[in-house]
Amino acid sequence: MSSLFDQSQTLERAEILVEAATKAGADAADAIAARSASTSVSYREGKMEENEHSENDSIALRVFVDGCKASISTNGTGDNEELSKLAERAVAMAKLSPPDPYARLAASEDLMTSGAIDTLREKLDLVDEFMPDHAFLRQLAQETEEATLAVEGVSKSGGASAGHGIGGMVLVTSHGFTGSYLSSQFSFSTTAIAGEGTSMERDYDYSACIHHKDLKTATAVGLKAGERAVARLNPAKIETGTYDVLFDPRIATSLLGHFVGAINGASIARQTSFLKDMLGQQVFAKGVTISDDPLRPRGMGSHPFDGEGIGSQKLNWIEDGQLTQWILDSATAAELDLRTNGRAARSGANPRPGSTNLTLEAGEQSPKDLMANIKDGIYLTDLIGQGVNGVTGDYSRGASGFRIRNGELAEPISEFTIAGNLHDMFARLVPASDLVLEKSTNAPTCLIEAMAVAGR
C-alpha cells in the first residue's frame, strides 16, 4: 500500500504515452493517469456484512491532429510497447474524426510550474499517510451503529459503514506541463430506523474528511442519525398553500447544485441554461456571495491545478448577488470567446467545466432568528425526485420536514411537493449564519419565502 504514495512510475507512463503520440503524428497531446485504492466495511445489527478492498490504475490519452481530436483509455498495466500502440491508435482515430474547432490544450502561458505545484501541495495538506486496516474501520462502524441503537425510539439499524481511500492524478502535456497530486479520504455513516411496520421512518448522518483526525466522533454521528429518525415519526399532512420555507443545510446544497449547473460553460454554449442571459445581472439578493475555492487546505474539492494544468484560484461566482462569470475550461471558453478560469474537471481523457469547493457564504441572521419571523411555514429536511428543468428553471420536488408554527419547530410533515422557479427562488433566498465547511459543496440554512406547496 505504501507504493500508492509514489507516483513516479505513473508519471513515467504518462510521459511515454505523450511522447509516443507525438512520434505517431499528433500535433499535440496530453495524458492523464490515475491510481487509487479504497477499503470499506459495512456493518449491520452487530455483524459484518461486507469487507472490501479495491485498487485501480488507469491512463487516458487525448491527441490532436490537424484540428481533429480523439481520445482513448486503458488500465495502467501495459508495457511501453502497448502504450506506443495505444498512442498510434489514438492518432489514427483523430485522422478519421471531424474537426473540433474548440478542443485544445490549455495555453502555455497559463500552465503552472513544477515549483508552484510543489509549494501548493504542501499548503493544501491533502494527504494523511495513516492507512487504516479493516479492524479500525470495523470498530468505527460498530461504535457508530451502537450509538444509533442507543437512541430511545430507534427500533433497528439500517446499517453503518466506514471507508478509506487514497488516489491522485498525473497530468503530462506535449507542450511542457508535468504535474501530479494525491488526496486521501476517510468517511463513515449510519442509517437509523424508528417505529414499526408501516409507520417506520429512517434518517442518516455521516462524516467525511481528508485527515482522519478531523472526523466527527462515532457517538456524535450515531446519535444524530437516531435523533433525526425518531423526530420524523408520525408525520402529519400539510394543507396546500403558500409557505415560507427553511432549507436545512444538508439539502440547501442542492440549490447550489442547480445554480452551478446553470452557469456551467457547456450549458451556456448549448444555450440550455435558464441563466444564459444573466451574466453581470442580479441573480440573488444583494449581500449574497457564492464562492469557489480550490485552494482551501484539507478541502474535499481542493487541488493544486485543474484538469488542464492551469493553476486555479478562488473565485466568486456571485458577488453581492450579481453573477460574475461562467464555469469554464479551455474548450468552452474558446466557444464562448472567453478565457478559461481554471475550472477544468477531469476523470478521463476529456476535460469538462466543474466547480471545486463550492460555498454559499453565511448570512447575518441565525436560523433561529429567521424562523422567529415565520408564523406558519416549513423546515425542509429531505427532498425527493429530480423535478428541475435546467432550461426554464422550473422547480418541483417531493419533500418532507417539519411544520413551523409561531417561530418554532412543530410536528413532522411528509408527502408534499414544493414548487417554484429557480429565478424567483434565487432572488428571494436568504442565507443564515450557520455555515460549516465540511464537504466540497457547503451551504448554511436558507430561507425562501412564499413557495408554492401542494399537500392534502
Secondary structure, 3 states (H helix, E strand, C coil): CHHHHCCHHHHHHHHHHHHHHHHCCCCEEEEEEEEEEEEEEEEECCEEEEEEEEEEEEEEEEEEECCEEEEEEEECCCCHHHHHHHHHHHHHHHHCCCECCCCCCCCHHHECCHHHHHHHHHHHCCCCCCCCCHHHHHHHHHHHHHHHHCCCCEEEEEEEEEEEEEEEEEEEECCCCEEEEEEEEEEEEEEEEECCHHHCEEEEEEEEECCHHHCCCHHHHHHHHHHHHHHCCCCECCCCEEEEEEECHHHHHHHHHHHHHHCEHHHHHHCCCCCCCCCCCECCCCCCCEEECCCCCCCCCCCCCCCCCECCCCEEEEECCEECCCECCHHHHHHCCCCCCCCEECCCCCCEECCCCEEECCCCCCHHHHHHCCCEEEEEEEEECCCECCCCCEEEEEEEEEEEECCEEEEEEEEEEEEEEHHHHHHHCEECCCCCCCCCEECCCEEEEEEEEECC
